[in-house]
């Protein structure tokens, strides 16, 4: 199976407060959201170049709609 994923900003509630973080979001073969990581992600790499590439992927998340952590559906910030 060819699973596709990217980084997305998700809005989550914790103790009555909203917060935003970046998660890995997975898509099925038709492009629909199929799941996401339980924990948020942080940029990292084995080299400075890999870290820069990681940041590039994180920046792309700001160009996609924000998702609700509980449902995976698009929301208004």
PyMOL Python script that loads the backbone (N, CA, C, O; Angstrom):
from pymol import cmd

cmd.read_pdbstr("""\
ATOM      1  N   UNK A   1       0.846  -1.177   0.000  1.00  0.00           N
ATOM      2  CA  UNK A   1       0.000   0.000   0.000  1.00  0.00           C
ATOM      3  C   UNK A   1       0.892   1.241   0.000  1.00  0.00           C
ATOM      4  O   UNK A   1       1.898   1.287   0.708  1.00  0.00           O
ATOM      5  N   UNK A   2       0.526   2.226  -0.781  1.00  0.00           N
ATOM      6  CA  UNK A   2       1.281   3.462  -0.899  1.00  0.00           C
ATOM      7  C   UNK A   2       0.620   4.527  -0.034  1.00  0.00           C
ATOM      8  O   UNK A   2      -0.347   5.158  -0.461  1.00  0.00           O
ATOM      9  N   UNK A   3       1.132   4.736   1.185  1.00  0.00           N
ATOM     10  CA  UNK A   3       0.527   5.711   2.080  1.00  0.00           C
ATOM     11  C   UNK A   3       1.226   7.052   1.921  1.00  0.00           C
ATOM     12  O   UNK A   3       2.455   7.131   1.898  1.00  0.00           O
ATOM     13  N   UNK A   4       0.435   8.087   1.813  1.00  0.00           N
ATOM     14  CA  UNK A   4       0.948   9.432   1.655  1.00  0.00           C
ATOM     15  C   UNK A   4       0.730  10.201   2.963  1.00  0.00           C
ATOM     16  O   UNK A   4      -0.233   9.947   3.686  1.00  0.00           O
ATOM     17  N   UNK A   5       1.620  11.129   3.255  1.00  0.00           N
ATOM     18  CA  UNK A   5       1.478  11.927   4.468  1.00  0.00           C
ATOM     19  C   UNK A   5       2.102  13.295   4.254  1.00  0.00           C
ATOM     20  O   UNK A   5       2.869  13.511   3.316  1.00  0.00           O
ATOM     21  N   UNK A   6       1.753  14.219   5.154  1.00  0.00           N
ATOM     22  CA  UNK A   6       2.413  15.509   5.204  1.00  0.00           C
ATOM     23  C   UNK A   6       2.249  16.091   6.606  1.00  0.00           C
ATOM     24  O   UNK A   6       1.597  15.497   7.465  1.00  0.00           O
ATOM     25  N   UNK A   7       2.835  17.233   6.818  1.00  0.00           N
ATOM     26  CA  UNK A   7       2.686  17.921   8.102  1.00  0.00           C
ATOM     27  C   UNK A   7       1.499  18.868   8.010  1.00  0.00           C
ATOM     28  O   UNK A   7       1.327  19.564   7.010  1.00  0.00           O
ATOM     29  N   UNK A   8       0.680  18.891   9.060  1.00  0.00           N
ATOM     30  CA  UNK A   8      -0.476  19.791   9.104  1.00  0.00           C
ATOM     31  C   UNK A   8      -0.582  20.404  10.498  1.00  0.00           C
ATOM     32  O   UNK A   8      -0.207  19.791  11.498  1.00  0.00           O
ATOM     33  N   UNK A   9      -1.096  21.615  10.537  1.00  0.00           N
ATOM     34  CA  UNK A   9      -1.397  22.251  11.812  1.00  0.00           C
ATOM     35  C   UNK A   9      -2.739  21.722  12.291  1.00  0.00           C
ATOM     36  O   UNK A   9      -3.707  21.666  11.532  1.00  0.00           O
ATOM     37  N   UNK A  10      -2.784  21.332  13.567  1.00  0.00           N
ATOM     38  CA  UNK A  10      -4.023  20.854  14.164  1.00  0.00           C
ATOM     39  C   UNK A  10      -4.292  21.647  15.443  1.00  0.00           C
ATOM     40  O   UNK A  10      -3.381  22.004  16.190  1.00  0.00           O
ATOM     41  N   UNK A  11      -5.572  21.904  15.659  1.00  0.00           N
ATOM     42  CA  UNK A  11      -6.021  22.593  16.872  1.00  0.00           C
ATOM     43  C   UNK A  11      -6.536  21.539  17.845  1.00  0.00           C
ATOM     44  O   UNK A  11      -7.332  20.672  17.485  1.00  0.00           O
ATOM     45  N   UNK A  12      -6.062  21.634  19.086  1.00  0.00           N
ATOM     46  CA  UNK A  12      -6.396  20.640  20.102  1.00  0.00           C
ATOM     47  C   UNK A  12      -6.792  21.373  21.386  1.00  0.00           C
ATOM     48  O   UNK A  12      -6.313  22.477  21.642  1.00  0.00           O
ATOM     49  N   UNK A  13      -7.654  20.770  22.184  1.00  0.00           N
ATOM     50  CA  UNK A  13      -8.028  21.335  23.481  1.00  0.00           C
ATOM     51  C   UNK A  13      -7.392  20.507  24.584  1.00  0.00           C
ATOM     52  O   UNK A  13      -7.387  19.277  24.539  1.00  0.00           O
ATOM     53  N   UNK A  14      -6.856  21.210  25.575  1.00  0.00           N
ATOM     54  CA  UNK A  14      -6.259  20.553  26.730  1.00  0.00           C
ATOM     55  C   UNK A  14      -6.613  21.379  27.962  1.00  0.00           C
ATOM     56  O   UNK A  14      -6.273  22.558  28.053  1.00  0.00           O
ATOM     57  N   UNK A  15      -7.295  20.748  28.902  1.00  0.00           N
ATOM     58  CA  UNK A  15      -7.715  21.426  30.131  1.00  0.00           C
ATOM     59  C   UNK A  15      -8.489  22.710  29.837  1.00  0.00           C
ATOM     60  O   UNK A  15      -8.304  23.725  30.509  1.00  0.00           O
ATOM     61  N   UNK A  16      -9.354  22.653  28.830  1.00  0.00           N
ATOM     62  CA  UNK A  16     -10.199  23.780  28.490  1.00  0.00           C
ATOM     63  C   UNK A  16      -9.540  24.862  27.663  1.00  0.00           C
ATOM     64  O   UNK A  16     -10.177  25.871  27.360  1.00  0.00           O
ATOM     65  N   UNK A  17      -8.294  24.685  27.292  1.00  0.00           N
ATOM     66  CA  UNK A  17      -7.558  25.687  26.507  1.00  0.00           C
ATOM     67  C   UNK A  17      -7.252  25.140  25.117  1.00  0.00           C
ATOM     68  O   UNK A  17      -6.930  23.962  24.968  1.00  0.00           O
ATOM     69  N   UNK A  18      -7.353  25.998  24.096  1.00  0.00           N
ATOM     70  CA  UNK A  18      -6.972  25.629  22.734  1.00  0.00           C
ATOM     71  C   UNK A  18      -5.472  25.806  22.550  1.00  0.00           C
ATOM     72  O   UNK A  18      -4.883  26.747  23.081  1.00  0.00           O
ATOM     73  N   UNK A  19      -4.865  24.915  21.809  1.00  0.00           N
ATOM     74  CA  UNK A  19      -3.482  25.122  21.370  1.00  0.00           C
ATOM     75  C   UNK A  19      -3.290  24.481  20.006  1.00  0.00           C
ATOM     76  O   UNK A  19      -4.043  23.594  19.606  1.00  0.00           O
ATOM     77  N   UNK A  20      -2.283  24.940  19.311  1.00  0.00           N
ATOM     78  CA  UNK A  20      -1.987  24.514  17.951  1.00  0.00           C
ATOM     79  C   UNK A  20      -0.609  23.876  17.908  1.00  0.00           C
ATOM     80  O   UNK A  20       0.310  24.295  18.612  1.00  0.00           O
ATOM     81  N   UNK A  21      -0.482  22.860  17.074  1.00  0.00           N
ATOM     82  CA  UNK A  21       0.809  22.203  16.893  1.00  0.00           C
ATOM     83  C   UNK A  21       0.813  21.541  15.513  1.00  0.00           C
ATOM     84  O   UNK A  21      -0.219  21.446  14.850  1.00  0.00           O
ATOM     85  N   UNK A  22       1.976  21.094  15.106  1.00  0.00           N
ATOM     86  CA  UNK A  22       2.122  20.425  13.814  1.00  0.00           C
ATOM     87  C   UNK A  22       2.201  18.915  14.045  1.00  0.00           C
ATOM     88  O   UNK A  22       2.942  18.432  14.902  1.00  0.00           O
ATOM     89  N   UNK A  23       1.408  18.185  13.248  1.00  0.00           N
ATOM     90  CA  UNK A  23       1.326  16.727  13.338  1.00  0.00           C
ATOM     91  C   UNK A  23       1.572  16.129  11.964  1.00  0.00           C
ATOM     92  O   UNK A  23       1.410  16.809  10.951  1.00  0.00           O
ATOM     93  N   UNK A  24       1.960  14.865  11.923  1.00  0.00           N
ATOM     94  CA  UNK A  24       2.003  14.130  10.670  1.00  0.00           C
ATOM     95  C   UNK A  24       0.592  13.621  10.406  1.00  0.00           C
ATOM     96  O   UNK A  24      -0.006  12.962  11.256  1.00  0.00           O
ATOM     97  N   UNK A  25       0.065  13.930   9.228  1.00  0.00           N
ATOM     98  CA  UNK A  25      -1.275  13.504   8.850  1.00  0.00           C
ATOM     99  C   UNK A  25      -1.151  12.546   7.666  1.00  0.00           C
ATOM    100  O   UNK A  25      -0.416  12.810   6.715  1.00  0.00           O
ATOM    101  N   UNK A  26      -1.882  11.429   7.738  1.00  0.00           N
ATOM    102  CA  UNK A  26      -1.812  10.373   6.734  1.00  0.00           C
ATOM    103  C   UNK A  26      -3.089  10.350   5.915  1.00  0.00           C
ATOM    104  O   UNK A  26      -4.175  10.636   6.419  1.00  0.00           O
ATOM    105  N   UNK A  27      -2.937   9.998   4.624  1.00  0.00           N
ATOM    106  CA  UNK A  27      -4.048  10.003   3.682  1.00  0.00           C
ATOM    107  C   UNK A  27      -4.215   8.626   3.058  1.00  0.00           C
ATOM    108  O   UNK A  27      -3.244   7.895   2.867  1.00  0.00           O
ATOM    109  N   UNK A  28      -5.466   8.281   2.741  1.00  0.00           N
ATOM    110  CA  UNK A  28      -5.703   7.020   2.036  1.00  0.00           C
ATOM    111  C   UNK A  28      -5.439   7.215   0.542  1.00  0.00           C
ATOM    112  O   UNK A  28      -5.037   8.298   0.115  1.00  0.00           O
ATOM    113  N   UNK A  29      -5.663   6.180  -0.236  1.00  0.00           N
ATOM    114  CA  UNK A  29      -5.352   6.225  -1.669  1.00  0.00           C
ATOM    115  C   UNK A  29      -6.204   7.237  -2.432  1.00  0.00           C
ATOM    116  O   UNK A  29      -5.820   7.677  -3.515  1.00  0.00           O
ATOM    117  N   UNK A  30      -7.350   7.605  -1.878  1.00  0.00           N
ATOM    118  CA  UNK A  30      -8.208   8.587  -2.549  1.00  0.00           C
ATOM    119  C   UNK A  30      -7.898  10.015  -2.099  1.00  0.00           C
ATOM    120  O   UNK A  30      -8.529  10.963  -2.568  1.00  0.00           O
ATOM    121  N   UNK A  31      -6.923  10.174  -1.185  1.00  0.00           N
ATOM    122  CA  UNK A  31      -6.525  11.493  -0.728  1.00  0.00           C
ATOM    123  C   UNK A  31      -7.269  11.989   0.497  1.00  0.00           C
ATOM    124  O   UNK A  31      -7.074  13.131   0.912  1.00  0.00           O
ATOM    125  N   UNK A  32      -8.112  11.162   1.082  1.00  0.00           N
ATOM    126  CA  UNK A  32      -8.841  11.547   2.290  1.00  0.00           C
ATOM    127  C   UNK A  32      -7.983  11.273   3.524  1.00  0.00           C
ATOM    128  O   UNK A  32      -7.203  10.322   3.557  1.00  0.00           O
ATOM    129  N   UNK A  33      -8.140  12.120   4.531  1.00  0.00           N
ATOM    130  CA  UNK A  33      -7.379  11.952   5.770  1.00  0.00           C
ATOM    131  C   UNK A  33      -7.751  10.621   6.401  1.00  0.00           C
ATOM    132  O   UNK A  33      -8.925  10.294   6.567  1.00  0.00           O
ATOM    133  N   UNK A  34      -6.715   9.863   6.746  1.00  0.00           N
ATOM    134  CA  UNK A  34      -6.897   8.524   7.272  1.00  0.00           C
ATOM    135  C   UNK A  34      -6.380   8.392   8.706  1.00  0.00           C
ATOM    136  O   UNK A  34      -6.630   7.378   9.357  1.00  0.00           O
ATOM    137  N   UNK A  35      -5.666   9.395   9.203  1.00  0.00           N
ATOM    138  CA  UNK A  35      -5.150   9.348  10.568  1.00  0.00           C
ATOM    139  C   UNK A  35      -4.040  10.362  10.759  1.00  0.00           C
ATOM    140  O   UNK A  35      -3.604  11.018   9.813  1.00  0.00           O
ATOM    141  N   UNK A  36      -3.591  10.480  12.000  1.00  0.00           N
ATOM    142  CA  UNK A  36      -2.519  11.420  12.336  1.00  0.00           C
ATOM    143  C   UNK A  36      -1.807  10.937  13.575  1.00  0.00           C
ATOM    144  O   UNK A  36      -2.313  10.088  14.310  1.00  0.00           O
ATOM    145  N   UNK A  37      -0.626  11.485  13.800  1.00  0.00           N
ATOM    146  CA  UNK A  37       0.174  11.073  14.946  1.00  0.00           C
ATOM    147  C   UNK A  37      -0.477  11.543  16.243  1.00  0.00           C
ATOM    148  O   UNK A  37      -1.141  12.579  16.283  1.00  0.00           O
ATOM    149  N   UNK A  38      -0.279  10.779  17.279  1.00  0.00           N
ATOM    150  CA  UNK A  38      -0.820  11.127  18.597  1.00  0.00           C
ATOM    151  C   UNK A  38      -0.120  12.352  19.167  1.00  0.00           C
ATOM    152  O   UNK A  38      -0.752  13.217  19.775  1.00  0.00           O
ATOM    153  N   UNK A  39       1.178  12.414  18.965  1.00  0.00           N
ATOM    154  CA  UNK A  39       1.974  13.524  19.485  1.00  0.00           C
ATOM    155  C   UNK A  39       2.381  14.453  18.352  1.00  0.00           C
ATOM    156  O   UNK A  39       2.528  14.031  17.205  1.00  0.00           O
ATOM    157  N   UNK A  40       2.560  15.715  18.691  1.00  0.00           N
ATOM    158  CA  UNK A  40       3.015  16.678  17.694  1.00  0.00           C
ATOM    159  C   UNK A  40       4.465  16.390  17.313  1.00  0.00           C
ATOM    160  O   UNK A  40       5.169  15.649  17.998  1.00  0.00           O
ATOM    161  N   UNK A  41       4.889  16.988  16.216  1.00  0.00           N
ATOM    162  CA  UNK A  41       6.229  16.765  15.678  1.00  0.00           C
ATOM    163  C   UNK A  41       7.128  17.963  15.958  1.00  0.00           C
ATOM    164  O   UNK A  41       6.653  19.069  16.218  1.00  0.00           O
ATOM    165  N   UNK A  42       8.407  17.726  15.902  1.00  0.00           N
ATOM    166  CA  UNK A  42       9.376  18.821  15.965  1.00  0.00           C
ATOM    167  C   UNK A  42      10.397  18.613  14.850  1.00  0.00           C
ATOM    168  O   UNK A  42      10.696  17.480  14.475  1.00  0.00           O
ATOM    169  N   UNK A  43      10.926  19.710  14.327  1.00  0.00           N
ATOM    170  CA  UNK A  43      11.913  19.565  13.254  1.00  0.00           C
ATOM    171  C   UNK A  43      13.189  18.928  13.787  1.00  0.00           C
ATOM    172  O   UNK A  43      13.617  19.205  14.908  1.00  0.00           O
ATOM    173  N   UNK A  44      13.782  18.080  12.978  1.00  0.00           N
ATOM    174  CA  UNK A  44      15.044  17.427  13.367  1.00  0.00           C
ATOM    175  C   UNK A  44      15.746  16.913  12.132  1.00  0.00           C
ATOM    176  O   UNK A  44      15.155  16.847  11.054  1.00  0.00           O
ATOM    177  N   UNK A  45      16.986  16.554  12.284  1.00  0.00           N
ATOM    178  CA  UNK A  45      17.747  16.004  11.174  1.00  0.00           C
ATOM    179  C   UNK A  45      19.102  15.514  11.634  1.00  0.00           C
ATOM    180  O   UNK A  45      19.598  15.916  12.687  1.00  0.00           O
ATOM    181  N   UNK A  46      19.694  14.645  10.838  1.00  0.00           N
ATOM    182  CA  UNK A  46      21.025  14.111  11.135  1.00  0.00           C
ATOM    183  C   UNK A  46      22.131  15.068  10.708  1.00  0.00           C
ATOM    184  O   UNK A  46      23.308  14.851  10.996  1.00  0.00           O
ATOM    185  N   UNK A  47      21.730  16.130  10.017  1.00  0.00           N
ATOM    186  CA  UNK A  47      22.684  17.140   9.576  1.00  0.00           C
ATOM    187  C   UNK A  47      21.962  18.481   9.529  1.00  0.00           C
ATOM    188  O   UNK A  47      20.735  18.537   9.620  1.00  0.00           O
ATOM    189  N   UNK A  48      22.712  19.534   9.390  1.00  0.00           N
ATOM    190  CA  UNK A  48      22.107  20.857   9.273  1.00  0.00           C
ATOM    191  C   UNK A  48      21.213  20.930   8.035  1.00  0.00           C
ATOM    192  O   UNK A  48      20.151  21.551   8.073  1.00  0.00           O
ATOM    193  N   UNK A  49      21.633  20.305   6.950  1.00  0.00           N
ATOM    194  CA  UNK A  49      20.825  20.300   5.731  1.00  0.00           C
ATOM    195  C   UNK A  49      19.510  19.557   5.935  1.00  0.00           C
ATOM    196  O   UNK A  49      18.471  19.999   5.445  1.00  0.00           O
ATOM    197  N   UNK A  50      19.538  18.437   6.649  1.00  0.00           N
ATOM    198  CA  UNK A  50      18.307  17.706   6.932  1.00  0.00           C
ATOM    199  C   UNK A  50      17.388  18.519   7.836  1.00  0.00           C
ATOM    200  O   UNK A  50      16.170  18.489   7.664  1.00  0.00           O
ATOM    201  N   UNK A  51      17.946  19.234   8.779  1.00  0.00           N
ATOM    202  CA  UNK A  51      17.141  20.095   9.644  1.00  0.00           C
ATOM    203  C   UNK A  51      16.479  21.207   8.833  1.00  0.00           C
ATOM    204  O   UNK A  51      15.308  21.520   9.050  1.00  0.00           O
ATOM    205  N   UNK A  52      17.219  21.802   7.906  1.00  0.00           N
ATOM    206  CA  UNK A  52      16.645  22.831   7.032  1.00  0.00           C
ATOM    207  C   UNK A  52      15.497  22.253   6.199  1.00  0.00           C
ATOM    208  O   UNK A  52      14.465  22.902   6.030  1.00  0.00           O
ATOM    209  N   UNK A  53      15.673  21.059   5.690  1.00  0.00           N
ATOM    210  CA  UNK A  53      14.632  20.403   4.908  1.00  0.00           C
ATOM    211  C   UNK A  53      13.402  20.141   5.777  1.00  0.00           C
ATOM    212  O   UNK A  53      12.272  20.308   5.321  1.00  0.00           O
ATOM    213  N   UNK A  54      13.616  19.737   7.009  1.00  0.00           N
ATOM    214  CA  UNK A  54      12.519  19.509   7.940  1.00  0.00           C
ATOM    215  C   UNK A  54      11.725  20.796   8.152  1.00  0.00           C
ATOM    216  O   UNK A  54      10.494  20.770   8.150  1.00  0.00           O
ATOM    217  N   UNK A  55      12.413  21.913   8.334  1.00  0.00           N
ATOM    218  CA  UNK A  55      11.741  23.199   8.493  1.00  0.00           C
ATOM    219  C   UNK A  55      10.949  23.561   7.239  1.00  0.00           C
ATOM    220  O   UNK A  55       9.869  24.142   7.339  1.00  0.00           O
ATOM    221  N   UNK A  56      11.468  23.228   6.074  1.00  0.00           N
ATOM    222  CA  UNK A  56      10.764  23.513   4.827  1.00  0.00           C
ATOM    223  C   UNK A  56       9.410  22.799   4.810  1.00  0.00           C
ATOM    224  O   UNK A  56       8.400  23.387   4.423  1.00  0.00           O
ATOM    225  N   UNK A  57       9.392  21.533   5.229  1.00  0.00           N
ATOM    226  CA  UNK A  57       8.139  20.790   5.282  1.00  0.00           C
ATOM    227  C   UNK A  57       7.186  21.387   6.321  1.00  0.00           C
ATOM    228  O   UNK A  57       5.977  21.441   6.100  1.00  0.00           O
ATOM    229  N   UNK A  58       7.732  21.830   7.446  1.00  0.00           N
ATOM    230  CA  UNK A  58       6.895  22.451   8.482  1.00  0.00           C
ATOM    231  C   UNK A  58       6.269  23.745   7.957  1.00  0.00           C
ATOM    232  O   UNK A  58       5.097  24.016   8.217  1.00  0.00           O
ATOM    233  N   UNK A  59       7.044  24.541   7.223  1.00  0.00           N
ATOM    234  CA  UNK A  59       6.512  25.798   6.680  1.00  0.00           C
ATOM    235  C   UNK A  59       5.338  25.538   5.740  1.00  0.00           C
ATOM    236  O   UNK A  59       4.401  26.333   5.683  1.00  0.00           O
ATOM    237  N   UNK A  60       5.386  24.440   5.013  1.00  0.00           N
ATOM    238  CA  UNK A  60       4.302  24.121   4.090  1.00  0.00           C
ATOM    239  C   UNK A  60       2.981  23.912   4.826  1.00  0.00           C
ATOM    240  O   UNK A  60       1.916  24.143   4.255  1.00  0.00           O
ATOM    241  N   UNK A  61       3.036  23.483   6.072  1.00  0.00           N
ATOM    242  CA  UNK A  61       1.817  23.261   6.857  1.00  0.00           C
ATOM    243  C   UNK A  61       1.018  24.542   7.030  1.00  0.00           C
ATOM    244  O   UNK A  61      -0.201  24.490   7.195  1.00  0.00           O
ATOM    245  N   UNK A  62       1.684  25.690   6.996  1.00  0.00           N
ATOM    246  CA  UNK A  62       0.996  26.969   7.181  1.00  0.00           C
ATOM    247  C   UNK A  62       0.188  27.379   5.951  1.00  0.00           C
ATOM    248  O   UNK A  62      -0.569  28.348   6.007  1.00  0.00           O
ATOM    249  N   UNK A  63       0.338  26.657   4.846  1.00  0.00           N
ATOM    250  CA  UNK A  63      -0.379  26.973   3.617  1.00  0.00           C
ATOM    251  C   UNK A  63      -1.596  26.074   3.413  1.00  0.00           C
ATOM    252  O   UNK A  63      -2.272  26.168   2.388  1.00  0.00           O
ATOM    253  N   UNK A  64      -1.876  25.209   4.376  1.00  0.00           N
ATOM    254  CA  UNK A  64      -3.021  24.307   4.290  1.00  0.00           C
ATOM    255  C   UNK A  64      -4.011  24.657   5.408  1.00  0.00           C
ATOM    256  O   UNK A  64      -3.620  25.226   6.428  1.00  0.00           O
ATOM    257  N   UNK A  65      -5.281  24.322   5.218  1.00  0.00           N
ATOM    258  CA  UNK A  65      -6.260  24.599   6.276  1.00  0.00           C
ATOM    259  C   UNK A  65      -5.898  23.893   7.587  1.00  0.00           C
ATOM    260  O   UNK A  65      -5.318  22.807   7.590  1.00  0.00           O
ATOM    261  N   UNK A  66      -6.255  24.537   8.690  1.00  0.00           N
ATOM    262  CA  UNK A  66      -6.040  23.952  10.015  1.00  0.00           C
ATOM    263  C   UNK A  66      -7.058  22.834  10.212  1.00  0.00           C
ATOM    264  O   UNK A  66      -8.200  22.934   9.765  1.00  0.00           O
ATOM    265  N   UNK A  67      -6.629  21.767  10.888  1.00  0.00           N
ATOM    266  CA  UNK A  67      -7.496  20.628  11.149  1.00  0.00           C
ATOM    267  C   UNK A  67      -7.818  20.526  12.639  1.00  0.00           C
ATOM    268  O   UNK A  67      -7.006  20.893  13.488  1.00  0.00           O
ATOM    269  N   UNK A  68      -9.006  20.028  12.940  1.00  0.00           N
ATOM    270  CA  UNK A  68      -9.385  19.731  14.316  1.00  0.00           C
ATOM    271  C   UNK A  68      -8.747  18.406  14.724  1.00  0.00           C
ATOM    272  O   UNK A  68      -8.867  17.415  14.004  1.00  0.00           O
ATOM    273  N   UNK A  69      -8.072  18.378  15.866  1.00  0.00           N
ATOM    274  CA  UNK A  69      -7.361  17.166  16.292  1.00  0.00           C
ATOM    275  C   UNK A  69      -8.322  16.001  16.544  1.00  0.00           C
ATOM    276  O   UNK A  69      -7.989  14.855  16.244  1.00  0.00           O
ATOM    277  N   UNK A  70      -9.493  16.277  17.084  1.00  0.00           N
ATOM    278  CA  UNK A  70     -10.427  15.195  17.427  1.00  0.00           C
ATOM    279  C   UNK A  70     -11.075  14.554  16.198  1.00  0.00           C
ATOM    280  O   UNK A  70     -11.305  13.345  16.174  1.00  0.00           O
ATOM    281  N   UNK A  71     -11.369  15.367  15.180  1.00  0.00           N
ATOM    282  CA  UNK A  71     -12.125  14.870  14.037  1.00  0.00           C
ATOM    283  C   UNK A  71     -11.328  14.770  12.750  1.00  0.00           C
ATOM    284  O   UNK A  71     -11.687  14.002  11.857  1.00  0.00           O
ATOM    285  N   UNK A  72     -10.247  15.539  12.644  1.00  0.00           N
ATOM    286  CA  UNK A  72      -9.481  15.581  11.413  1.00  0.00           C
ATOM    287  C   UNK A  72     -10.111  16.468  10.351  1.00  0.00           C
ATOM    288  O   UNK A  72      -9.617  16.537   9.226  1.00  0.00           O
ATOM    289  N   UNK A  73     -11.202  17.150  10.702  1.00  0.00           N
ATOM    290  CA  UNK A  73     -11.889  18.011   9.736  1.00  0.00           C
ATOM    291  C   UNK A  73     -11.299  19.411   9.723  1.00  0.00           C
ATOM    292  O   UNK A  73     -10.761  19.877  10.726  1.00  0.00           O
ATOM    293  N   UNK A  74     -11.404  20.077   8.580  1.00  0.00           N
ATOM    294  CA  UNK A  74     -10.916  21.438   8.422  1.00  0.00           C
ATOM    295  C   UNK A  74     -11.721  22.371   9.316  1.00  0.00           C
ATOM    296  O   UNK A  74     -12.932  22.216   9.474  1.00  0.00           O
ATOM    297  N   UNK A  75     -11.019  23.348   9.901  1.00  0.00           N
ATOM    298  CA  UNK A  75     -11.679  24.346  10.746  1.00  0.00           C
ATOM    299  C   UNK A  75     -11.151  25.727  10.403  1.00  0.00           C
ATOM    300  O   UNK A  75     -10.151  25.862   9.697  1.00  0.00           O
ATOM    301  N   UNK A  76     -11.811  26.725  10.893  1.00  0.00           N
ATOM    302  CA  UNK A  76     -11.345  28.111  10.773  1.00  0.00           C
ATOM    303  C   UNK A  76     -10.474  28.402  11.991  1.00  0.00           C
ATOM    304  O   UNK A  76     -10.995  28.551  13.096  1.00  0.00           O
ATOM    305  N   UNK A  77      -9.150  28.485  11.806  1.00  0.00           N
ATOM    306  CA  UNK A  77      -8.202  28.845  12.851  1.00  0.00           C
ATOM    307  C   UNK A  77      -8.803  28.910  14.184  1.00  0.00           C
ATOM    308  O   UNK A  77      -8.111  29.204  15.159  1.00  0.00           O
TER     309      UNK A  77
END
""", "prot")
cmd.dss("prot")
cmd.show_as("cartoon", "prot")
cmd.util.cbc("prot")
cmd.orient("prot")
